[in-house]
């Protein structure tokens, strides 16, 4: 049955690998563009390193983007606005004005029928010329214009801006006219009529219509400036790619990649892209399977690495597709930084290489992109030897910025040949990239929660003795707390010698005995001299109390949401050993009864890592050393050798990857440290 379950587990893992691999390939296939690629790489002011290039088909020469932009900006600036004439306003106001004058003829003798007709004609002329709400000199649309279009009954006419009236100038014109015709009757007219009531703007600016007309003009700007005929020589091998040649080559590249109906088999494109993606991901999977088996066998770890690669490729593709920001602002180095923190440097670099190749397939200036990001990523990994404080990440970000900047300037010097042509504004994007790298710090916390990782930063935080569980241990079981501190210090020193994570060993040692807070007085380190509650208990009952500190510790750790990697120290620090003291006493007292070893055996499992195995070894040795009557060099060395050999003979270390050299280093380190702890003290002379 056990073999069957093991085999089913293996099949399940293989199925999971196949599923994750297929999902990654599928997502990358959707993200990565599938258009045919222009196979030549070239740089402005650099030699053309390929064979002599002949135009394979007719294509247009595109203007540089900045030229097209300037021409379109010029069109926008010179655009003549359109105003619609509201004839209803003109007719109504002229009619009201005429009726008002007629009503005042009895009171103003100079207001004759002829005068009314003449003044009304002038008002109609003013309205026909057009009235706007404010002076053209201060009008937000007309202040820089000399002409405008007027739409009157679907008839469009272009007139000078100077020929139209504002409310103020229209009032002044009509006011002067009335004064001229009425003479002495003008003042009387002003007393009986408010001229401003009959002056209203009749030219309306239609924003939507004007935007449509402006868009038509902007879109009419040609993006091309000539043609290259099929068979025409474009450039010789070894020729310098001048700005003009560079534009022609860019035009050929653009036409090649967007040419409709080109003779390309769509299925071949699909197959080629799939092979490229599969090759990149497969080489990563093989690396993990052969050299990082522990990552390959852990589903969460493998899923995380592949997910990070997919997210990075998607981010770059999204930015390039929408073209709203420079791609060098995206911190690709954040990928190897996170993988370095959660795994190791080689895995981080390998994943960076695969990701750079995938993105480089569709990134502009492929060589430059891959070169800059690979070197910057390597520097990020090498500079982040440890992440114990936020300042370490800041220094890494600075190193990445310096690397990007120096390499970019080096490439620019090669391609441009002079400082004036260097695009210094690119350095701003590199600075933004470095700032965004600092996002790695909050991302560590997020990914720890999502994937169950534990970083060195978290281990350092959990090792703070002010953590609730450690405070509880210190207050309720002070002897156990001191014992745990001693083991933590020794485990850290040992792991530094044999290799491993000293932060994990230290934190795991601190928490390995938290289960003793349940009944601390039952453990010898917390007992007063001569006071032991076991004297009133049976041996089986005593063994159960001692063994239960493991299961209670696990429950307590899960209640306080300790990471599983620390819970492993609680479950494995006694492995599947026996509570030998009570087991031996029980057998001696009941020689005629066959003792069941299960009643005296810890539930396990056995240690499976260097860190947990080291804590198991030190746990017993530290306690036994304290119990030695004479703590001499030979006694301690003999004790260490004996207890390590017992663990080996009992098979407790069979599941770990400890080597014979590691065992030797463990013994030497423990002997050295314990001798320092229990050194012979000078006896001070008494005063006479």
Secondary structure, 3 states (H helix, E strand, C coil): CHHHHHHHHHHHHHHHHHHHHHHHHHHHHHHCCCCCCCCCCCCCCCECCCCCEECCCCEEEECCHHHHHHHHHHHHHCCCCEEEECHHHHHHHHHHHHHHHHHCCCCCCCCCHHHHHHHHHHHHHHHHHCEECCCCCCCCCCCCCCEEEEEECCEEEEEEHHHCEEHHHHHHHHHHHHHHHHHHHHHHHHHHCCHHHHCCCCEEECHHHHHHHHHHHHHCCCCEEEEECCCCEEECCCCECCHHHHHHHHHHHHHHHHCCCCCCCHHHHHHHHHHHHHHHHHHHHHHHHHHCHHHHCCHHHHHHHHHHHHHHHHHHHHHHHHCCCCHHHCCCHHHHHHHHHHCCHHHHHHHHHHHHHHHHCCCCCHHHHHHHHHHHHHHHHHHCCCCCCHHHHHHHHHHHHHHHHHHHHHHHHHHHCCHHHCCCCHHHHHHHHHHHHCCHHHHHHHHHHHHCCCCHHHHHHHCCCCCHHHHHHHHHCHHHHHHHHHHHHHHHHHHHHHCCCHHHHHHHHHHCCHHHHCCHHHCHHHCCCCCCHHHHCCHHHHHHHHHHHHHHHHHHHHHCCCCHHHHHHHHHCCCCCECHHHHHHHHHHCCCCCCCHHHHECCCCCCCCHHHHHHHHHHHHHHHHHHCCCCCHHHHHHHHHHHHHHHHHCCCCCCCCCCHHHHHHHHHHHHHHHHHHCCCCCCCCCCC
